[in-house]
Amino acid sequence: MKKHLLLFCVITALSWRPVPAGDEFCGIRNLSFQDGENITFNVFYSVVGIYINAGSANFTVTGEQLGNRPVYHIIGSGSSNPSYDWIFKVRDRYESYIDTATMKPLKFVRDISEGGFKKYENITFNHQANTAVTTTGVFKVPNCVQDVLSAIYYARNIDFSRYQPEDKIPFMMFLDNEVFNLYIKYLGKETIKTKYGKFHAIKFKPLLVKGTLFEGGEKMTVWVSDDANHIPLRIESPIVVGSVKVDMMQYRNLRYPLSSMISFR
């Protein structure tokens, strides 16, 4: 996920029918991933309809302690392939420390370089005071707020069986010293063939926050495995110039068997 994922990426839209937040918005439990999970993606770029392998991304989960709290330390990193750095060089690293009991982020670090744009950010969340302490100040945040990376793993724990196609599942994210009221629009289920294989998948769209690569609006489509893991299988989106397709290419230490896979390649 760039400034704005995967993992994680949405602004409030006009005239949409919200779904009551309930347990999906606050108090969600982790039932989808575990310590040791490692997922790798290839990023394909196209200008005229022919996709080239332009980069890769990797997401890892490690069980650690932050202070006296057990946390999931999530690291998401992405880079363009060196041979394409002259077109648009990307070197991104995101880190989120998520409380294992509440699934709330306690700390978030972003260190990104995208083309000529660079940014470093370090955020500490105080959920008792409902504040986010950043490198530039202290900001009020709502209960159950997410960061860019924690939102991806939060979304993997949504029980999509509770929703109908076109339902919108809301949550809140803190990004660039602002709180965004976000949602995921559930589109239903379908079979998808990726570079890795053929899968039963859950399909949804986030409404993107405009960034250095992605356009704003409801243009990105995401498919996750229709099994208990809910791992991202494919992401498609137009970008400022051309379009990108991101496919899952390798996984290790999933919490459950990847039962959604119909065939390999």
N, C-alpha and C positions, 0 to 999 in steps of 0.2 A: 504494500500500500504506500503510495506516495504521500505527499504532504497532506492527503486530503480525502489506502487499501484501501490493503488489503482490505491487508486488514484490516474498516473500519471507519463520517464522510457525507454528510447530508444537511440540507437546509430546509426550513419550513416552507411548505407549498401552499398555494391558495386552493380553496374549495376541494379539500380532501376529507374523506370520511374516516375519522380516527377510530382505532380499536381501543377499548378501555385497557389501560396499562396493566393493571393487576400484577401478578407474579412475574410476568415477562419483563416488566419495567424495573421493578425493585424487589430485591430479595431472591433473585434467581440463584439456583445451585448449579455447581459444575458437575455434569454427568457425561460430558463429551470428550474430554481430553485428560491426559495424565502427565506426570513427571517423566521426562525422557522423550516425549514426542518430538519428532523432527520431520519437517515437510519441506521439499524443495520444488520450485517452480521454474519453468522457462518462460521468458517474456519474448513474444513475437511481435514484430513491428511491420506495418504495411502502409504504403502511400498509394499504390495503384492496384491493390488487390492481391499482391503476392507477399506472403509473410516471410520474414527472415528472422532467424534466432538472434535477437539483439541484446539479450541480458538474462539475468537469473535473480531469483529471490529465495531466501531461506528463512524458516520460522522454527524456533526451538522453544521448548518448555523445560525449565529446571526448577525443582523444588528447593527453596532456600529459606533463610530467616532474614527478616528485615526488622531490626530492633528485636523485640521478643515475639514477633508475629510470624507464623508460617506463611509464605507467599509462593505464588508461581512467578518466577522470573522469566518473562517472555522477551525474546530477542528476535526482531525482524530486520533482516538486512537485504539490500538490493543493489545491484550494480549493472551498468551496461557492459557488454563485451568490449574488451580493449580495442578490437578492430573497428568498432562503431563509436568510440569515444569522440571522434572528430565531429560526428553529427550532433550528439547530445550526450554528454558525459554525466552519468549518475553514480553517486556513491552515497547511499543512504543507510542509516542505522537507527532503529527505534528500540527502546527498551521500556517495558512496563512491569511493575511489581504489583501483583494482584493479590489481595487478601484471599486466602483459600476458603475462608468461612463465609465471606459476604460477596465475593466477586467484585469488590470495589477496588479501583486502582489506588495505591498508596504513594507511588512515585512513578514519574514518566520522564524519559530522556529522549530527546530527538537531536540527531546530529546529521544533517543532510547537505548534500551538494548536488544540485540539479542544474546542469548548464552553467550559467554564471551566478545562479542563486545559491547562497549558503546560509544556513541557520543552525544555531545551537540553542537548545531549550532544556531546562531542568525544572521540573514541577514536583512539589510535594503537596499531597492532598491531606487536609485535616478534616475528616468527616464529622468529628464532634462539633467543630466550629463552622462547618460548611464553607471552608475556604480552600483556595489553591494558591500556594506560595510559589511564585515564579522568579526568574532572574530579573524581572522588571517591577515586581510589586506583589501585593496580596489582593486576591479577587474573591468575591462571594460566588459560591457555586451551589447548586441544588443538591438534595440528597440523591444518591445513586448515580452521580455523574460519571461518565466514562472518558478515557482518553482515546486517541486514535487507534492504538494497538489493542488496548483492553476491550474496545468495542467489538473487535473481530471475534475474540474468544467468548465474549458475552453473547454475541449473536449466534454462535454455534450451539448455545444451550437453549435457544428458543424452541418451544414445542410447536412446530408448524402445523401439527394435526389439529390444533385449536382454531385455525384460521381458514378463511375462504379466499380464493383468488381475488385480487384487488384490495384485500384488507391491508391496512398500513399499521405497522407495529412501531410505536414511538419509543424513543429513548433520548437522553441528553448527553452532549459531548462538550468537553472544554478544549478549545483549540485557539492558538494565537491570542490568548488572554480574553477570549469571548466564550460564552455559553451558547451553543446551538441546539435548538429543538429539532431533533432528527427523526427519521423513520425509515423502515425497510418496507417496500411494497411486495407482498407475497404474490407470486404469479402462478403457483401450482407446481405440478410435477411433470417431468418429461424424461425421455431417454436421450442421452447425449453421448456423442463419440468424440473423444479428445485424442491428443497425441499419445496418451498413456493407455487408453482403452475405452470400452463402452460401459456406460453406467446408468443406473436409475438415479435421477437427480431431483433436487428441490431447486426451484428457480425463483429469484427475486431481484428487485432493482432498488438500489439506494439513490437518493437525490443528491448529487455531488455538490460539495463546496468548491467553487472555482479556485483553481490553483495554478501552479507553473506549468503543469502538464495537462491536467484534465479540465475540460470545459465544465461550467456549471450546468445544472439541470439533471433530469432523470434519464440519463443516457447510458449509464453503466449497467450491464447485466451480469449476474453472478449465479453460478450453479454450484451447489454443495451436495455431498453424497447423501443419498436417501437411506441412511442407516444411523446408528447411534453416534457415530463420530462426527457427522456433519462437517467433513473437511472440504475446503474449497477445491473444486475440480477444474473449473474454468471461469475466467473473468474476461469480458469483452467490453471495450469502450473506445469511442473516438477520443482523440487527444487534439491538442492545438493544431498539429499538422499530422494527418494520417490517422491511424487507429492501432490499438494494441490488443493482443490476445494473450492471456496468461494461462498456462496449463500446468496442473500438478504432474510432476515427473518422477518423484521418488518420495517414499515415506518410510518411517521407522517408528516402532514403539507406539502404535495407535492403541487406544484403550480397548477397542473392540475389533473383531474381524471386519474387513472392508467388504461387507456382504452386498453392498450396492453394485459391485463390479460384475458386469455380465460377461465380458471377455477382455483379454489383455491385448492391447494394440489391435 
